[in-house]
């Protein structure tokens, strides 16, 4: 579907970078960027450490599953908390907890106390903190920018995530290679310390959520009832679920692809993850132009089909020069799908239930990431890594065919208030 000329002309005045003009949004974006660099540093450290401790597909993919599972378990109450408490204070507390966890994991690794079970427990705890932070970071965005700048603001968040995905893995691989596998955890703690300082210094006190007599469980139930009852929200949940389940293979099996199929080390793993990030950045830059011409549903559907084709290509990749362009394109397709569905979800949800609604979105997405990671690890154990990736591509195509009637809402004309 092509937009009307008047809407398109209006959109041209909102560039992909315009939200950064807002000082408060810029501060939050920088804090989120630093936090995400720390997250990817930790991800590289935990994933690669597991390839040294227990290099089987099941155990390596369980690291991704353990990190994603807490969002499935806790994001809904986390969204309710984000709608009820001082969001600025909550963000600061969560960054402090992450800093302490990173320091303890680094110390445990230096002392030789980090076993596979300790590593999985640490991944679960990091995921738990992230489960409480993500809906808050996302819920405050519509309060920091004008309504017409929400889509580029969400896209800028995707840019930040993908810039971090370039910097974090590259830095993590270099640190592991030159200083040891514990080093990323200590540097991760430094990044969290920087985030704490930035939030305290630059982010002013936000408007407190309206006081309510609702208990947490009542608040959760009301948010769940709204999300399940709204057909447009259901469409975003269904589409994100299938994509996350199948495309989780890009991340879950990548450490073993780098180690076994590419016969590489941590620097190879960092490079492959960085390619996903670079592709994602390119996608975010292009997305505003695509949104002028095509509906969100068309963009997400095309990105999903391209992702399936690239999974097949990745299954046949056993050389670095083949895997690099495949993952560059895969990163672009991933962000095109995830960012488009995320914007649709944010635009559809009214302000009073936004944090809870986004937490439900994250529950579905991360729950299916965790389930997909564990599932494809088991399939890879039985059939081998290439065939497991090819099967996930086939499942993704079948899912797209089965969900043709679940169309994403066209969020380009207005944003829910």
N, C-alpha and C positions, 0 to 999 in steps of 0.2 A: 504494500500500500504506500502511495506517495503522499507526502504531507501537502497541505494547501500552501499556496505561495505566501500568504500572510504569516502563517505560523513559521514557515521556513525563514522568512526575512527576519522575524523576531529572534529566532534561534541563533542567527549569525552574529548577533550582538553579544552572545554569551560564549566566550572562548573556553577552551579546555583548561586554561590557566587562571581565569578570572577569579575563582574563589580565593586564591592566594593573596589577593588584594586585601582581604579581610584579616586584620592582625590576629584576632583570636583564633580564627580557623587556621591561619598559618602556624601559630604556636602549637595547636593540637596536631596538625599534620606533621610537623617536625618531631613532636613527641612520639606520635604513632610510628613514624619512619624509624626512629632510633629503637623503639621497642621491637619493631618487626625485624630489624637487623639482629638484635639480640636473640629473638625467637629462632631465626634461621641459623645463627651460630650454634645455638643449642641443638637444633634439629640435626645439623651436620655432625656434631659431636656425638650425640646419642646413636644416630643411625650407623655411623662408621665404627663406633666402639662395639656395637653389637656384631658387626661383621668380623671383629677380632675375637669376641668372646664366644659367639655361637653363630657361625655363618651359614645358617639354613634359611630357606625362603620363609618358613613359618615364623621363626624367631625374629628375623629382620623386619618382616611386615607387621609383626605385633608391636614394634616400636611406634609405627604410624597409627596402628589401631589404638594403642594405649594413650597416645596424645589426643586422638580425636574423640574417644569414648566419653570423656568428662563433659564435653559440650553437649552430647546427647543426654547425659544423665542430669546435668545441673543448669543448663542454659535457661530453662523455663523459670525456675525460681530465681536465677540470676537476673533475668529480665524483669521480674517483679520487684526485686531489690532495686534495680536500676531506675524503676519508675517511682520508688518510694523514698529513697535516701538522697543525701547530698552526693551528686555524681562526681564532682571534683575530688572530694575527700576519698571516695571509694576508689577512684583511679589511682591516687597516690598510694593508698594502702596496698593495693594489689601489686604495684610496681615494687614496693618494699619487700613483699613476700617473694616475688620472683627473684629479686637480688639475693635474698638469703638462700633460697633453694639452689640457685646457680653456684653460689660460693660453696655450699655444702657438698654438692655433687662433684665439683672440681676437687675439693679436699679429699673426698672419698676415693676418687680415681687416682689421685697422687699416692694415697696410702695403700692402693691395691685392694680396696674393700668393695669396689663396684662389681657386683655379679650381674648376670642377666636379669634376675628378679629385682635387684636394686635399680637397675636401669629402667626396667618397665615401670616400677613404682614411681621413679622420678619423672618419667614421661607423663604418667597419669596425673601427678601433682601439677606439673607445668600446664597440662591441658585444663585442669580444674581452675587454675588462676585465669587462664585465657578465657574460659567459659564465662567468668564473671566480668572480665574486662571488655570483651568484644561487643556485647550489646550496648554497653555504656558509651564506648567510643563511637559507635554508629548512631546511637540515639541522639547524641548532642549535635551531630552534624547539621540537621535541619534548623537548629537554633542559632547556628553560627554564620549562615549565609542567606542571602535573599532566596526566595522560593524558586525563581527561575534559574538559580545557579546550583540547585541540588544535584542534578544529573552530573555536571562536570565535577562537583565536589566529591561525589561518590566515585567518579572515574579517577580523580586525583588520589583518593585513598587506594585505589587499585594500582596506580602508578607507584605509590609509596611501598605497597606490598611487594611489587615486582622489582623496584629498585633495591629493596632489602634482599629479595631473592637473588639478585646479582651480587651485591656486596657481601652479604652474609656467608653464602656457600664458598665464594672465592677466598674470603678472609679465613673462614673455618678450615678449608683445605690447606691453605698456606700455614696456618698456625699448627695444625696437626702434624704436617710434614716437617716443620722446622723446630717446633717446641714441644710436641707431644700431644696426646689426645685429650689431656685434661685442660689444656690452655683455653680452648673456646669457652669453657664454662666460666673461667675467671674473667675473661674479657666480656662475656655476656653480662656478668654482674656489674661491670663498669658501665655498660650501655644502659642498664636499668637505673643506675645511679644518675646518669645524665638525664634520663626521662623524668625522674623524680624532681630534679632541680628545675627542669624546664616547665613542668606542670605547676610547681609551686610559685615560680617567678613570673611566668607569662600568662597562665590561664586564670582569669579572674573568677571570683565566686559566681557560679551559675545560678540562675533562678531555681530555687528549690521546687521540686515537684509538689503539686498541691497536696495538702494534708488530707488524709482519708482515714476513715474508721475501718477500712477493709483490713482483714488479716492477710498475711502473705498467701496462704492457700486460696483464699477467696479471690485475691488479685490474680493469681495464676489461673484459676478456673475461669474467670471472666475473660482473660486474654485468650485462653485456649478456645473458649466458646466462640469468640469473635472470629478467630482464625479459621476454625473448622466451618463456621457458618458462612463465611464470605467466599463465593466461588472464585473470585479473582485471586485471593490469597491462596486458596487450595491449588490453583494452577501453578503458582510459583513453587509451592512445596513439592508437588508431584514431579515437576520438571527438574527441580534441583536434586531430588532424591535419586532418580535414575542416572543422571549424569555423574553425580558424585560417586555412586557405587562402581560404575565402570571406569571412569577416568582416574580413580584413585591409583590405578596401576602406574601412572606417570611418576608418582612419588614413592609408593610402597616398595616396588621392586627395583627402583633406580640404583640403590647402593649395590645390589648384587649384579646388576647390569654393568656397572662401572668396574666392579671387582672381578667378576668371572668372565663376562662376555668381552669386555674391553681390556681385560688383564691390566687394570689400572689401580691407582692408589687414591687417597683422599682428594688429591688435586684433580683427578679425573672426575670423581663424584661431584666436587664443587663446580667444575666446568659444566657438567651436564645440567645440574640444577640452575646454574647461572644462565644457561641457554633458555630454559623455561622462563626465567625472569626477563631476559632481554626481549623475547617474543611477546611477553605480556605487556611490557612498556610500549612496544610498537602498536599493539592492539588498542591500548587505551588512548593513544594519540589519534588513531584513526577512527575510533568509535563515534566521536561527536559528528563526523561527516556522514558516517553510515546511518546514524539516528535521524539525520535530516531527510534521508531518502527511504529508509526501510523501517518497518515496524519492529519493535522488540522481539516479537514472536519469530519473525523471519530471520533476524540476526542470530538469535539463540539456536534456532533449528539448524541453520547453515553451519554454525560453529560446532554443534554436536555431531553432524555428519562428517565434517572435516576431521574432528577428533577421532572418530572411529577409523577413518582411513589412515590417520597418522599412527594409531595404535598398531595397525597391521604393519606399517612401515617400520615401526620401532621393534616389532617382533622379529623382523628380518635383519636388524642392524647388529653387526658384530665388529664393526670398525668405527672409530671415532669420527672419521670424516663423513660417515653416513649418518650417525646418530645426531651430530650437531645440528644440521639443517632441519632434521625431523623434529627435534625438541624445540628449536626456535619457532617453527610453525605451530607446534603443539602448545607452547606457551601462549601464543597469540589466540589460538582457538579456545583454550581454557579460559582466559580472561574475557574474551568476547561473550562466552556463555555465562560465566559466573557473575560478571559485572552487570550484564544486561538483566539477568534474573533478580539480582540484588537491588538494582535501581527500581525495577517494577515492584518489588516487595515494599521498598521504602515509600514509593509514591502512593501505593495503594493504602497503606496503613495510616489512620489518623493519629495525631500527636498523642492523645491520651493513652493509646495502647501500643505505641511504636516500639518501645524497648521490649515489651513482652512479645509482640509479633515478630520482631527481628530475632529474638531468642528462639522462638519456635522454628523460624527459618534455619537458624544455625543448628538447632537440635537435629532437624531432618538432614541437613547437608553433612554435618560432621558425624552423625550416627551412621549414615550410609557410607561415608568415607571409611569409618572404622570397620564396618561390616565388609565393605568391599576389600579393604586391605587384608583382613584376615581370610576372606574367601579366596582371593587370588593367590595368597601365600600357600594355602592348602592345595589349590589347583596346580600351582607351580611345583609343589613337592611331588605331586602325582604325575603330571604331564610334562614338566619342564617349563622354564621361564618363557621361551618364545611362544609355545602353544597356549600358555595361560593368558598372555597378552592378546593373542589372536582371538581367543574365546571371548575375552572382555569386549573386544571391538564388535564382535557379532551380537553380543547381548545388547550393546548400546544401540546398534542399528534396529534391532527388534523392539527395543523400548521406544525409540522415536516413532516407529510405525504404530505402536499400540497407544500412543498418547497424542495422536494428531488432533483430537478434539479438545485437548487441554491447552488452549491458547493463552499466552501471556497477555495481560492487559496492556493497552497502548498508553503508556505513562507520559507521552511527550506533550500533552496539551495542558495538564494541570497536575499539581502535587497536592496530596491530601493534607489538610491543615490540622 
